[in-house]
Amino acid sequence: MKRITAELSLYPLTENHILLIKEFITRLNTYKELEINTNSISTQIVGEHSRVFDIISKETAAIFSSGNPCVVVLKLLSLELDVRKIY
């Protein structure tokens, strides 16, 4: 299976934005099959292509249905990076 790297940045447009970001990152970290690295700007995810998309779809649907307006910026790379060495 093809492994990819995704980079996500979540920008809640609400006063409790820090809590929403932390909750989102916490949920991403529950997926043990993914390599995840978070820094002050974004979260990088490495995993099998279809699984990364499934998880991004599930977790963005959850944040979008929370009633809090937000923006998610997603970058995709067609290769596997060592996300521990990015930042």
CORTA-V168703 format. One record per residue. D_CENTER is the distance of its C-alpha to the mean C-alpha in whole Angstrom. Layout:
d_center->D_CENTER
d_center->D_CENTER
//
This chain:
d_center->20
d_center->18
d_center->15
d_center->13
d_center->10
d_center->7
d_center->6
d_center->4
d_center->7
d_center->8
d_center->12
d_center->14
d_center->17
d_center->19
d_center->21
d_center->19
d_center->15
d_center->15
d_center->15
d_center->13
d_center->10
d_center->11
d_center->11
d_center->8
d_center->7
d_center->10
d_center->9
d_center->6
d_center->9
d_center->12
d_center->11
d_center->14
d_center->14
d_center->11
d_center->11
d_center->8
d_center->9
d_center->9
d_center->11
d_center->13
d_center->11
d_center->8
d_center->5
d_center->7
d_center->6
d_center->10
d_center->12
d_center->14
d_center->14
d_center->14
d_center->12
d_center->9
d_center->10
d_center->11
d_center->8
d_center->6
d_center->10
d_center->11
d_center->8
d_center->9
d_center->12
d_center->12
d_center->11
d_center->14
d_center->16
d_center->16
d_center->19
d_center->17
d_center->17
d_center->14
d_center->12
d_center->9
d_center->9
d_center->8
d_center->10
d_center->11
d_center->14
d_center->16
d_center->16
d_center->15
d_center->15
d_center->16
d_center->13
d_center->15
d_center->17
d_center->15
d_center->16
//
